[in-house]
Amino acid sequence: MKFTLKIWRQKNATDKGGMVTYKVDAVSPDSSFFEMLDQLNQQLIGKGEDPVAFDHDCREGICGTCSLYINGRPHGPIRGATTCQLHMRSFRDGETIYVEPWRCGAFPVVKDLIVDRSALDTIIQAGGYISINSGGVPDANAIPVPKPNADSAFDAAACIGCGACVAACPNASPMLFVGAKVSHLALLPQGRIEAERRVQQMVAAMDSLGFGFCSNTYACEAECPKEIKIANITRLNREFLAAKLAAEKEKNGGFTI
């Protein structure tokens, strides 16, 4: 297979950047998208040119670092898959493929296709964890958890924090990510103790980092490689409102105004 690649090249965060056209051929349909980029980079290195910088690690759809915008879609045309799980047989022979980094003010470009997604880490550091000393690890069945809650918590915990929801959203909102991280702890007994503090601090961190707000386009759910449901945003809003009402009640001596 052969392809025309139009790839965003940018030397550093201050460089203007722009799309550059490359040609690759003799690409196996069974090779992954990253193997195809590796092949391109071998060509560029052989010519003494700077290879295309892109982010990757596990190449197994687990770590969430493979953040590429391919033909106008986060992670490419296959639903429920990360870029590293995308194979070249998903494209037509001779097709022109556009490859860009995530587009979000909170994700500044580092170089070429690599963006700084540490803003998501900052949101987690604001409260996406359990800080209480709960002692040793209990047996799996020692703490009763309703099965619907356990299933929903497990599904929410599947979020890998890749940022595809941010890239897909017209407002660059991370609320599917935040909703998933709030949900998987709010649904479990261990997470309820700090639930009010957690959701308020994580939402405050999200707002301070310059992300946009959810406008219910469902683009995040459609493009999420782990198919996280938008119901988690509903739970996030419910948890946040309950926390704000509880804080107001405490401030007013037990009365809600």
Beta strands, then each sheet from edge to edge (+ up, - down):
strand 1: 3-9
strand 2: 18-24
strand 3: 69-70
strand 4: 73-74
strand 5: 96-100
strand 6: 109-111
strand 7: 114-115
sheet 1: 2+ 1- 5- 3+ 4-
sheet 2: 6+ 7-
end
